[in-house]
Amino acid sequence: MNALIAIFTNPRAVFDEQKEDAKWLVPALVILAFTILSGIAVTMLVDVEEVARAQLEQTIEAMEQQGSPQEVIDQIRASTEQQLAITANPIVAIGSAVLGAVVIFFVLALVHALYFMIVGKIMQTGHDFSDWFALTVWGRMPWVIAAIVTVVAALVMSEQTDLAAYNLLAFSSWMDLPNENHMIFGQFVKTLDLMVVWSIVIMTIGFDSWTERGIGVSAAVVAIPYVVIYAVMMFL
């Protein structure tokens, strides 16, 4: 329990203690619990169907401005309406929130751990896949804060608010950023948030603690996947 708090206040102490025997199960369960509860809360408090319809209309309006054929627009509208007929069901929505939280968490953590394992082999750090998986799990502890903030936002905001607005920790929520309303680049802007930066900081400290390669090298190693992902999002 102390480590769950210390990862926010003194992450180096947590990683120093786990240098020889990294643990990931407890933080993983905590992250999943908060993420699942957040997803369920949003599903119950937000008019997801109405929000989806509003987003559909925005998409169609943008397609019309770009001169997209009416047949294509009609197909998108029809397919979206069919999907909404299924996803609007509360049981389906809650089930999707739970399954989505679990799948997204483990897929991201596993892929990230694989990246660290490859880098670790190149640097000959001596750590195995389970160690790197633990690093990626601990690095995602800020998701707990994000989940709490999301639930608070869902409680105080209108039930028809765009889901992106619930991310109060996104930099776009408290500063004007360019192209925020652009269909593609806007999504890139809205995904830049404090939790991403916080995760990078925690994993940088952990990588440095376990490899003793220095903060500069550790920060570069940790940041590379994020730089690649955001570069792809920006240039799509």
C-alpha positions as CSV (number, residue, x, y, z in Angstrom):
1,M,0.0,0.0,0.0
2,N,2.9,2.4,0.8
3,A,4.3,1.8,-2.7
4,L,0.9,2.8,-4.3
5,I,1.2,6.2,-2.6
6,A,5.0,6.5,-2.9
7,I,4.9,6.0,-6.7
8,F,3.4,9.5,-6.9
9,T,5.5,11.2,-4.2
10,N,8.8,9.3,-4.4
11,P,8.8,6.9,-7.4
12,R,12.6,6.4,-7.2
13,A,12.2,4.8,-3.8
14,V,9.6,2.4,-5.2
15,F,11.8,1.3,-8.1
16,D,15.0,1.1,-5.9
17,E,13.1,-1.3,-3.6
18,Q,11.9,-3.4,-6.5
19,K,15.2,-3.5,-8.5
20,E,15.8,-7.1,-7.7
21,D,12.2,-8.3,-7.5
22,A,9.7,-6.2,-9.4
23,K,6.0,-6.6,-8.6
24,W,3.1,-5.6,-10.9
25,L,0.0,-7.4,-9.8
26,V,-1.3,-5.0,-7.1
27,P,-0.8,-1.8,-9.1
28,A,-2.4,-3.5,-12.1
29,L,-5.5,-4.5,-10.1
30,V,-5.8,-0.9,-8.7
31,I,-5.5,0.7,-12.1
32,L,-8.0,-1.7,-13.6
33,A,-10.4,-1.2,-10.7
34,F,-10.4,2.6,-11.0
35,T,-10.5,2.5,-14.8
36,I,-13.4,0.1,-14.9
37,L,-15.4,2.1,-12.3
38,S,-14.7,5.2,-14.3
39,G,-16.0,3.6,-17.5
40,I,-19.1,2.4,-15.8
41,A,-19.8,5.7,-14.2
42,V,-19.4,7.6,-17.5
43,T,-21.7,5.0,-19.2
44,M,-24.4,5.5,-16.5
45,L,-24.1,9.3,-16.2
46,V,-23.6,10.3,-19.8
47,D,-26.1,10.2,-22.6
48,V,-23.7,8.3,-24.8
49,E,-26.3,7.8,-27.6
50,E,-27.0,11.5,-27.9
51,V,-23.3,12.4,-27.8
52,A,-22.6,9.8,-30.5
53,R,-25.3,11.3,-32.7
54,A,-23.9,14.8,-32.2
55,Q,-20.5,13.5,-33.2
56,L,-22.0,11.8,-36.3
57,E,-23.6,15.0,-37.4
58,Q,-20.3,16.9,-37.0
59,T,-18.5,14.2,-39.1
60,I,-21.2,14.4,-41.8
61,E,-21.0,18.1,-41.9
62,A,-17.3,18.0,-42.3
63,M,-17.6,15.4,-45.1
64,E,-20.2,17.6,-46.9
65,Q,-17.8,20.5,-46.7
66,Q,-15.1,18.3,-48.3
67,G,-17.5,17.4,-51.1
68,S,-17.9,13.7,-50.2
69,P,-20.5,11.8,-52.3
70,Q,-24.0,11.6,-50.8
71,E,-24.0,7.8,-51.1
72,V,-21.0,7.5,-48.9
73,I,-22.5,9.9,-46.3
74,D,-25.7,7.9,-46.3
75,Q,-23.8,4.7,-45.8
76,I,-21.9,6.1,-42.8
77,R,-25.1,7.4,-41.3
78,A,-26.9,4.1,-41.8
79,S,-24.0,2.0,-40.3
80,T,-23.7,4.4,-37.4
81,E,-27.4,4.1,-36.6
82,Q,-27.1,0.3,-36.7
83,Q,-24.2,0.4,-34.2
84,L,-26.0,2.8,-31.9
85,A,-29.0,0.5,-31.8
86,I,-26.6,-2.1,-30.2
87,T,-24.2,0.0,-28.2
88,A,-27.0,2.2,-26.6
89,N,-28.1,-0.9,-24.7
90,P,-27.0,-0.2,-21.0
91,I,-25.8,-3.8,-20.5
92,V,-23.8,-3.8,-23.7
93,A,-22.4,-0.3,-22.9
94,I,-21.2,-1.4,-19.5
95,G,-19.8,-4.7,-20.8
96,S,-17.9,-2.8,-23.5
97,A,-16.5,-0.4,-20.9
98,V,-15.3,-3.2,-18.7
99,L,-13.9,-5.3,-21.5
100,G,-12.4,-2.3,-23.2
101,A,-10.6,-1.1,-20.0
102,V,-9.0,-4.6,-19.5
103,V,-8.0,-5.1,-23.1
104,I,-6.6,-1.6,-23.6
105,F,-4.6,-1.8,-20.4
106,F,-3.0,-5.1,-21.1
107,V,-2.3,-4.6,-24.8
108,L,-0.6,-1.2,-24.1
109,A,1.3,-2.6,-21.2
110,L,2.5,-5.7,-23.1
111,V,3.5,-3.8,-26.2
112,H,5.3,-1.2,-24.1
113,A,7.1,-4.0,-22.1
114,L,8.2,-5.7,-25.3
115,Y,9.7,-2.4,-26.5
116,F,11.6,-2.1,-23.1
117,M,12.7,-5.7,-23.4
118,I,14.2,-5.1,-26.8
119,V,16.0,-1.9,-25.6
120,G,17.1,-3.8,-22.5
121,K,18.7,-6.6,-24.6
122,I,20.5,-4.0,-26.7
123,M,21.8,-2.2,-23.6
124,Q,22.4,-5.6,-21.8
125,T,20.6,-4.4,-18.7
126,G,20.0,-7.9,-17.4
127,H,16.3,-7.4,-16.9
128,D,13.7,-9.8,-18.2
129,F,10.2,-9.2,-19.7
130,S,8.4,-9.4,-16.3
131,D,10.6,-6.6,-15.0
132,W,9.7,-4.4,-17.9
133,F,6.1,-5.3,-17.7
134,A,6.2,-4.1,-14.1
135,L,7.8,-0.9,-15.1
136,T,5.0,-0.2,-17.6
137,V,2.3,-1.0,-15.1
138,W,3.8,1.3,-12.4
139,G,4.2,3.9,-15.1
140,R,0.4,3.8,-15.7
141,M,-0.5,4.6,-12.1
142,P,-1.5,8.2,-13.1
143,W,-4.4,6.5,-14.8
144,V,-5.9,6.2,-11.3
145,I,-5.9,10.0,-11.0
146,A,-7.3,10.4,-14.5
147,A,-10.2,7.9,-13.7
148,I,-11.1,9.9,-10.5
149,V,-11.1,13.2,-12.4
150,T,-13.2,11.7,-15.2
151,V,-15.9,10.5,-12.7
152,V,-15.9,13.9,-11.0
153,A,-16.3,15.6,-14.5
154,A,-19.2,13.2,-15.4
155,L,-20.9,14.1,-12.1
156,V,-20.8,17.9,-12.6
157,M,-21.0,18.2,-16.4
158,S,-24.1,17.9,-18.7
159,E,-25.0,14.4,-19.7
160,Q,-24.7,15.4,-23.3
161,T,-21.2,16.8,-23.1
162,D,-18.7,15.5,-25.7
163,L,-16.7,12.7,-24.0
164,A,-13.4,14.4,-24.9
165,A,-14.4,17.2,-22.5
166,Y,-14.3,14.9,-19.5
167,N,-10.5,14.7,-19.8
168,L,-10.0,17.8,-17.6
169,L,-6.3,16.9,-17.5
170,A,-5.8,17.5,-21.2
171,F,-3.7,20.5,-21.9
172,S,-6.4,21.7,-24.3
173,S,-8.8,22.0,-21.3
174,W,-6.8,24.9,-19.8
175,M,-4.9,26.5,-22.6
176,D,-5.6,27.5,-26.2
177,L,-3.8,25.2,-28.6
178,P,-3.7,25.4,-32.4
179,N,-6.0,23.3,-34.6
180,E,-7.9,22.1,-31.6
181,N,-11.1,21.8,-33.7
182,H,-9.4,20.1,-36.7
183,M,-10.9,16.7,-37.3
184,I,-7.6,14.8,-37.2
185,F,-5.0,17.1,-35.6
186,G,-7.6,18.0,-32.9
187,Q,-7.6,14.5,-31.6
188,F,-3.8,14.7,-31.3
189,V,-4.1,17.9,-29.4
190,K,-6.8,16.6,-27.1
191,T,-4.8,13.5,-26.2
192,L,-1.9,15.5,-24.9
193,D,-2.5,15.6,-21.2
194,L,-0.8,15.7,-17.8
195,M,-1.1,11.9,-17.3
196,V,1.0,11.2,-20.4
197,V,3.8,13.5,-19.1
198,W,3.4,12.1,-15.6
199,S,3.7,8.5,-16.9
200,I,6.8,9.4,-18.9
201,V,8.4,10.9,-15.8
202,I,7.7,7.9,-13.6
203,M,9.0,5.4,-16.2
204,T,12.1,7.5,-16.8
205,I,12.9,7.4,-13.1
206,G,12.2,3.7,-13.0
207,F,14.4,3.0,-16.1
208,D,17.2,5.0,-14.6
209,S,16.9,3.3,-11.2
210,W,17.1,-0.1,-12.7
211,T,19.7,0.5,-15.4
212,E,21.8,3.4,-13.9
213,R,22.1,4.9,-17.5
214,G,21.3,8.4,-16.4
215,I,18.2,10.5,-16.6
216,G,18.9,11.8,-20.1
217,V,19.3,8.4,-21.7
218,S,16.4,7.0,-19.7
219,A,14.1,9.9,-20.7
220,A,15.1,9.4,-24.4
221,V,14.3,5.7,-24.2
222,V,11.0,6.2,-22.5
223,A,9.9,9.1,-24.7
224,I,10.6,7.4,-28.1
225,P,7.4,5.4,-28.3
226,Y,5.3,8.5,-27.4
227,V,7.2,10.7,-30.0
228,V,6.6,8.1,-32.7
229,I,2.9,7.7,-31.8
230,Y,2.2,11.5,-31.7
231,A,4.2,12.0,-34.9
232,V,2.0,9.4,-36.7
233,M,-1.1,11.0,-35.3
234,M,0.0,14.5,-36.4
235,F,0.9,13.5,-40.0
236,L,-1.9,11.2,-40.8
